Amino acid sequence: MSDSRPVFRFAPSPNGLLHLGHARSALINLEMARRAGGRLLLRIEDIDATRCRPEYEAAIYSDLSWLGIAWEEPVRRQSEHMADYRAALEKLAALDVVYASFESRADIRRAVEEEAGWPRDPDGAPLFPFPRTAMSEEERARRMQAGEPYALRLDMAKAAALAGPLSWREIGWPEPIGETVAADPPAWGDVVIARKEVPTSYHLAVVVDDALQGVTHVVRGADLKAATSVHRVIQALLGLPAPLYTHHALLTDADGRKLSKSLGSQSLQDLRANGATPEEVRRLAGL
């Protein structure tokens, strides 16, 4: 008999220590799963081999257990499932919505600087400025064969046209007020979905993982809400179901910036070492 309970997941990257923002997201996932009588999964998003470390992964397990959060085993580690992402990438390639780009970050920066008012994506990064038609498919194949570094990008105009109008269902927190949000994939331009060395990116991996794990509720920070448009177009192209989404408010520092590993936000390990209790962390995390 199949388990029909709702499925939630907390999916951190082991590229640093967890901070209060992570605790907030994990605890909201736990609370929503309990309210819905659902299951909670833990996924380790470790496709970035240069930044992810075993000690950070071990710290994730320690911090979550200390907070009283339990999850189902086994834990899915993305680095162990590259074949799943490669298979999805091949399906997208068969639809002719994937192409290789060879431009460096410096090339992109120079092109953008030459065009005043160049459009930017919802995160503020400039849209990829080199159209697919600027290079022949034969030239791309030759350069790939020669072993040049490249990124694989989603031809967003073609992908959006194939997928048609898209939306997702947003469920509020703490009040479960639902709304339908119209997706806008073209706002992101031709996003990177894989690279020469790694057959995936965050956008592709998260969509594939959620589908394979049967995730029904994606609960994450509001900073990822706009990116759901990219995820919806990939889901549509791959014929995958769309989960329900909740994008909760973020914790910010004294300067109004979201808590971040890159900013050195105080870690849960530091709070623990300074005598904080799980109850105090819940309060500090806004719960």
Contacts in CASP RR format, 6 or more apart in sequence:
PFRMAT RR
TARGET T0000
AUTHOR 0000-0000-0000
METHOD contacts of the structure
MODEL  1
MSDSRPVFRFAPSPNGLLHLGHARSALINLEMARRAGGRLLLRIEDIDAT
RCRPEYEAAIYSDLSWLGIAWEEPVRRQSEHMADYRAALEKLAALDVVYA
SFESRADIRRAVEEEAGWPRDPDGAPLFPFPRTAMSEEERARRMQAGEPY
ALRLDMAKAAALAGPLSWREIGWPEPIGETVAADPPAWGDVVIARKEVPT
SYHLAVVVDDALQGVTHVVRGADLKAATSVHRVIQALLGLPAPLYTHHAL
LTDADGRKLSKSLGSQSLQDLRANGATPEEVRRLAGL
3 39 0 8 1.000
5 36 0 8 1.000
5 37 0 8 1.000
5 38 0 8 1.000
5 39 0 8 1.000
6 33 0 8 1.000
6 36 0 8 1.000
6 37 0 8 1.000
6 38 0 8 1.000
6 39 0 8 1.000
6 216 0 8 1.000
6 217 0 8 1.000
7 38 0 8 1.000
7 39 0 8 1.000
7 41 0 8 1.000
7 213 0 8 1.000
7 214 0 8 1.000
7 215 0 8 1.000
7 216 0 8 1.000
7 217 0 8 1.000
8 29 0 8 1.000
8 32 0 8 1.000
8 33 0 8 1.000
8 36 0 8 1.000
8 38 0 8 1.000
8 39 0 8 1.000
8 40 0 8 1.000
8 41 0 8 1.000
8 215 0 8 1.000
8 216 0 8 1.000
8 217 0 8 1.000
8 219 0 8 1.000
9 29 0 8 1.000
9 40 0 8 1.000
9 41 0 8 1.000
9 42 0 8 1.000
9 43 0 8 1.000
9 210 0 8 1.000
9 213 0 8 1.000
9 215 0 8 1.000
9 218 0 8 1.000
10 25 0 8 1.000
10 26 0 8 1.000
10 29 0 8 1.000
10 30 0 8 1.000
10 40 0 8 1.000
10 41 0 8 1.000
10 42 0 8 1.000
10 43 0 8 1.000
10 64 0 8 1.000
10 69 0 8 1.000
10 71 0 8 1.000
11 42 0 8 1.000
11 43 0 8 1.000
11 44 0 8 1.000
11 45 0 8 1.000
11 206 0 8 1.000
11 209 0 8 1.000
11 220 0 8 1.000
12 18 0 8 1.000
12 22 0 8 1.000
12 26 0 8 1.000
12 44 0 8 1.000
12 45 0 8 1.000
12 60 0 8 1.000
13 44 0 8 1.000
13 45 0 8 1.000
13 46 0 8 1.000
13 48 0 8 1.000
13 51 0 8 1.000
13 52 0 8 1.000
14 44 0 8 1.000
14 46 0 8 1.000
14 52 0 8 1.000
14 53 0 8 1.000
14 54 0 8 1.000
14 56 0 8 1.000
14 57 0 8 1.000
14 59 0 8 1.000
14 60 0 8 1.000
15 48 0 8 1.000
15 51 0 8 1.000
15 52 0 8 1.000
15 53 0 8 1.000
15 56 0 8 1.000
15 261 0 8 1.000
16 51 0 8 1.000
16 53 0 8 1.000
16 56 0 8 1.000
16 59 0 8 1.000
16 261 0 8 1.000
17 56 0 8 1.000
17 59 0 8 1.000
17 63 0 8 1.000
17 261 0 8 1.000
17 267 0 8 1.000
17 268 0 8 1.000
17 269 0 8 1.000
17 270 0 8 1.000
18 59 0 8 1.000
18 60 0 8 1.000
18 63 0 8 1.000
18 64 0 8 1.000
18 267 0 8 1.000
18 268 0 8 1.000
18 269 0 8 1.000
19 259 0 8 1.000
19 260 0 8 1.000
19 261 0 8 1.000
19 264 0 8 1.000
19 265 0 8 1.000
19 266 0 8 1.000
19 267 0 8 1.000
19 268 0 8 1.000
20 251 0 8 1.000
20 259 0 8 1.000
20 265 0 8 1.000
20 266 0 8 1.000
20 268 0 8 1.000
20 271 0 8 1.000
20 281 0 8 1.000
20 284 0 8 1.000
20 285 0 8 1.000
21 250 0 8 1.000
21 251 0 8 1.000
21 259 0 8 1.000
21 265 0 8 1.000
21 285 0 8 1.000
22 63 0 8 1.000
22 268 0 8 1.000
23 63 0 8 1.000
23 67 0 8 1.000
23 268 0 8 1.000
23 281 0 8 1.000
23 282 0 8 1.000
23 284 0 8 1.000
23 285 0 8 1.000
24 248 0 8 1.000
24 251 0 8 1.000
24 285 0 8 1.000
24 286 0 8 1.000
24 287 0 8 1.000
25 219 0 8 1.000
25 220 0 8 1.000
25 221 0 8 1.000
25 248 0 8 1.000
26 64 0 8 1.000
26 67 0 8 1.000
26 69 0 8 1.000
27 67 0 8 1.000
27 69 0 8 1.000
27 282 0 8 1.000
27 285 0 8 1.000
27 287 0 8 1.000
28 173 0 8 1.000
28 219 0 8 1.000
28 246 0 8 1.000
28 248 0 8 1.000
28 287 0 8 1.000
29 40 0 8 1.000
29 219 0 8 1.000
30 40 0 8 1.000
30 69 0 8 1.000
31 287 0 8 1.000
32 173 0 8 1.000
32 217 0 8 1.000
32 219 0 8 1.000
32 246 0 8 1.000
33 39 0 8 1.000
33 40 0 8 1.000
33 217 0 8 1.000
36 217 0 8 1.000
39 72 0 8 1.000
40 69 0 8 1.000
40 70 0 8 1.000
40 71 0 8 1.000
40 72 0 8 1.000
41 71 0 8 1.000
41 72 0 8 1.000
41 75 0 8 1.000
41 76 0 8 1.000
41 213 0 8 1.000
41 215 0 8 1.000
42 60 0 8 1.000
42 64 0 8 1.000
42 71 0 8 1.000
42 72 0 8 1.000
42 75 0 8 1.000
42 76 0 8 1.000
43 75 0 8 1.000
43 76 0 8 1.000
43 77 0 8 1.000
43 78 0 8 1.000
43 209 0 8 1.000
43 213 0 8 1.000
44 57 0 8 1.000
44 60 0 8 1.000
44 75 0 8 1.000
44 76 0 8 1.000
44 77 0 8 1.000
44 78 0 8 1.000
45 78 0 8 1.000
45 202 0 8 1.000
45 205 0 8 1.000
45 206 0 8 1.000
46 52 0 8 1.000
46 57 0 8 1.000
46 77 0 8 1.000
46 78 0 8 1.000
46 79 0 8 1.000
47 78 0 8 1.000
47 79 0 8 1.000
47 198 0 8 1.000
47 200 0 8 1.000
47 201 0 8 1.000
47 202 0 8 1.000
47 205 0 8 1.000
49 79 0 8 1.000
49 198 0 8 1.000
52 79 0 8 1.000
59 269 0 8 1.000
62 269 0 8 1.000
63 268 0 8 1.000
63 269 0 8 1.000
63 272 0 8 1.000
64 71 0 8 1.000
66 268 0 8 1.000
66 272 0 8 1.000
66 278 0 8 1.000
67 268 0 8 1.000
67 278 0 8 1.000
67 281 0 8 1.000
67 282 0 8 1.000
68 278 0 8 1.000
76 209 0 8 1.000
76 213 0 8 1.000
78 200 0 8 1.000
78 205 0 8 1.000
78 209 0 8 1.000
81 209 0 8 1.000
82 198 0 8 1.000
82 199 0 8 1.000
82 200 0 8 1.000
84 208 0 8 1.000
84 209 0 8 1.000
84 212 0 8 1.000
85 194 0 8 1.000
85 199 0 8 1.000
85 200 0 8 1.000
85 204 0 8 1.000
85 205 0 8 1.000
85 208 0 8 1.000
86 199 0 8 1.000
86 200 0 8 1.000
88 200 0 8 1.000
88 204 0 8 1.000
88 207 0 8 1.000
88 208 0 8 1.000
88 238 0 8 1.000
89 98 0 8 1.000
89 152 0 8 1.000
89 193 0 8 1.000
89 194 0 8 1.000
89 199 0 8 1.000
89 200 0 8 1.000
89 204 0 8 1.000
91 237 0 8 1.000
91 238 0 8 1.000
92 98 0 8 1.000
92 154 0 8 1.000
92 193 0 8 1.000
92 234 0 8 1.000
92 237 0 8 1.000
92 238 0 8 1.000
95 159 0 8 1.000
95 162 0 8 1.000
95 237 0 8 1.000
96 155 0 8 1.000
96 158 0 8 1.000
97 154 0 8 1.000
97 155 0 8 1.000
97 158 0 8 1.000
97 159 0 8 1.000
97 162 0 8 1.000
97 237 0 8 1.000
98 152 0 8 1.000
98 153 0 8 1.000
98 154 0 8 1.000
98 155 0 8 1.000
98 193 0 8 1.000
98 194 0 8 1.000
99 132 0 8 1.000
99 137 0 8 1.000
99 140 0 8 1.000
99 152 0 8 1.000
99 153 0 8 1.000
99 155 0 8 1.000
100 140 0 8 1.000
100 143 0 8 1.000
100 144 0 8 1.000
100 150 0 8 1.000
100 151 0 8 1.000
100 152 0 8 1.000
100 153 0 8 1.000
101 128 0 8 1.000
101 130 0 8 1.000
101 150 0 8 1.000
101 151 0 8 1.000
101 152 0 8 1.000
101 153 0 8 1.000
101 190 0 8 1.000
102 135 0 8 1.000
102 140 0 8 1.000
102 143 0 8 1.000
102 148 0 8 1.000
102 149 0 8 1.000
102 150 0 8 1.000
103 111 0 8 1.000
103 130 0 8 1.000
107 130 0 8 1.000
108 126 0 8 1.000
108 128 0 8 1.000
108 129 0 8 1.000
108 130 0 8 1.000
111 129 0 8 1.000
111 130 0 8 1.000
112 118 0 8 1.000
112 126 0 8 1.000
112 129 0 8 1.000
115 129 0 8 1.000
118 126 0 8 1.000
118 127 0 8 1.000
118 129 0 8 1.000
119 126 0 8 1.000
119 127 0 8 1.000
120 126 0 8 1.000
120 127 0 8 1.000
121 127 0 8 1.000
121 187 0 8 1.000
121 188 0 8 1.000
121 189 0 8 1.000
122 187 0 8 1.000
122 188 0 8 1.000
122 226 0 8 1.000
122 227 0 8 1.000
123 226 0 8 1.000
123 227 0 8 1.000
127 188 0 8 1.000
127 189 0 8 1.000
127 190 0 8 1.000
128 153 0 8 1.000
128 189 0 8 1.000
128 190 0 8 1.000
128 191 0 8 1.000
132 153 0 8 1.000
132 155 0 8 1.000
132 190 0 8 1.000
143 150 0 8 1.000
144 150 0 8 1.000
144 196 0 8 1.000
147 196 0 8 1.000
149 195 0 8 1.000
149 196 0 8 1.000
150 195 0 8 1.000
150 196 0 8 1.000
151 192 0 8 1.000
151 194 0 8 1.000
151 195 0 8 1.000
151 196 0 8 1.000
152 192 0 8 1.000
152 193 0 8 1.000
152 194 0 8 1.000
152 195 0 8 1.000
153 190 0 8 1.000
153 191 0 8 1.000
153 192 0 8 1.000
153 193 0 8 1.000
154 190 0 8 1.000
154 191 0 8 1.000
154 193 0 8 1.000
154 230 0 8 1.000
154 233 0 8 1.000
154 234 0 8 1.000
155 190 0 8 1.000
156 185 0 8 1.000
156 186 0 8 1.000
156 188 0 8 1.000
156 189 0 8 1.000
156 190 0 8 1.000
156 191 0 8 1.000
156 233 0 8 1.000
157 186 0 8 1.000
159 185 0 8 1.000
159 233 0 8 1.000
159 234 0 8 1.000
159 237 0 8 1.000
160 185 0 8 1.000
160 186 0 8 1.000
160 233 0 8 1.000
162 236 0 8 1.000
162 237 0 8 1.000
163 185 0 8 1.000
163 232 0 8 1.000
163 233 0 8 1.000
163 236 0 8 1.000
163 237 0 8 1.000
164 236 0 8 1.000
165 182 0 8 1.000
165 183 0 8 1.000
166 182 0 8 1.000
166 183 0 8 1.000
166 185 0 8 1.000
166 229 0 8 1.000
166 232 0 8 1.000
166 233 0 8 1.000
166 236 0 8 1.000
167 180 0 8 1.000
167 181 0 8 1.000
167 182 0 8 1.000
167 183 0 8 1.000
167 232 0 8 1.000
168 180 0 8 1.000
168 181 0 8 1.000
168 183 0 8 1.000
168 228 0 8 1.000
168 232 0 8 1.000
168 242 0 8 1.000
168 244 0 8 1.000
168 245 0 8 1.000
169 178 0 8 1.000
169 179 0 8 1.000
169 180 0 8 1.000
169 181 0 8 1.000
169 242 0 8 1.000
169 244 0 8 1.000
169 245 0 8 1.000
170 178 0 8 1.000
170 179 0 8 1.000
170 180 0 8 1.000
170 181 0 8 1.000
170 225 0 8 1.000
170 244 0 8 1.000
170 245 0 8 1.000
170 246 0 8 1.000
170 247 0 8 1.000
171 177 0 8 1.000
171 178 0 8 1.000
171 217 0 8 1.000
171 244 0 8 1.000
171 245 0 8 1.000
171 246 0 8 1.000
172 178 0 8 1.000
172 246 0 8 1.000
172 248 0 8 1.000
173 219 0 8 1.000
173 246 0 8 1.000
173 248 0 8 1.000
181 225 0 8 1.000
181 228 0 8 1.000
181 245 0 8 1.000
183 228 0 8 1.000
183 229 0 8 1.000
183 232 0 8 1.000
183 233 0 8 1.000
184 229 0 8 1.000
185 229 0 8 1.000
185 230 0 8 1.000
185 232 0 8 1.000
185 233 0 8 1.000
187 226 0 8 1.000
187 229 0 8 1.000
188 227 0 8 1.000
188 229 0 8 1.000
188 230 0 8 1.000
191 201 0 8 1.000
191 203 0 8 1.000
191 230 0 8 1.000
192 201 0 8 1.000
192 203 0 8 1.000
193 200 0 8 1.000
193 201 0 8 1.000
193 203 0 8 1.000
193 204 0 8 1.000
193 234 0 8 1.000
194 200 0 8 1.000
194 201 0 8 1.000
194 204 0 8 1.000
195 201 0 8 1.000
200 208 0 8 1.000
203 227 0 8 1.000
203 230 0 8 1.000
203 231 0 8 1.000
203 234 0 8 1.000
204 234 0 8 1.000
206 231 0 8 1.000
207 231 0 8 1.000
207 234 0 8 1.000
207 235 0 8 1.000
207 238 0 8 1.000
207 240 0 8 1.000
208 238 0 8 1.000
208 240 0 8 1.000
209 215 0 8 1.000
210 218 0 8 1.000
210 240 0 8 1.000
210 243 0 8 1.000
211 235 0 8 1.000
211 238 0 8 1.000
211 240 0 8 1.000
211 241 0 8 1.000
215 243 0 8 1.000
216 243 0 8 1.000
216 244 0 8 1.000
217 243 0 8 1.000
217 244 0 8 1.000
217 245 0 8 1.000
217 246 0 8 1.000
218 243 0 8 1.000
218 244 0 8 1.000
218 245 0 8 1.000
218 246 0 8 1.000
219 245 0 8 1.000
219 246 0 8 1.000
219 248 0 8 1.000
220 245 0 8 1.000
220 246 0 8 1.000
220 247 0 8 1.000
220 248 0 8 1.000
221 247 0 8 1.000
221 248 0 8 1.000
221 249 0 8 1.000
221 250 0 8 1.000
222 247 0 8 1.000
222 248 0 8 1.000
222 249 0 8 1.000
222 250 0 8 1.000
223 250 0 8 1.000
223 258 0 8 1.000
224 247 0 8 1.000
225 245 0 8 1.000
225 247 0 8 1.000
228 245 0 8 1.000
228 247 0 8 1.000
232 242 0 8 1.000
234 240 0 8 1.000
235 241 0 8 1.000
235 242 0 8 1.000
250 258 0 8 1.000
250 259 0 8 1.000
251 258 0 8 1.000
251 259 0 8 1.000
251 285 0 8 1.000
251 286 0 8 1.000
252 258 0 8 1.000
252 259 0 8 1.000
253 259 0 8 1.000
253 263 0 8 1.000
253 265 0 8 1.000
257 263 0 8 1.000
259 265 0 8 1.000
268 281 0 8 1.000
271 280 0 8 1.000
271 281 0 8 1.000
271 284 0 8 1.000
276 284 0 8 1.000
END
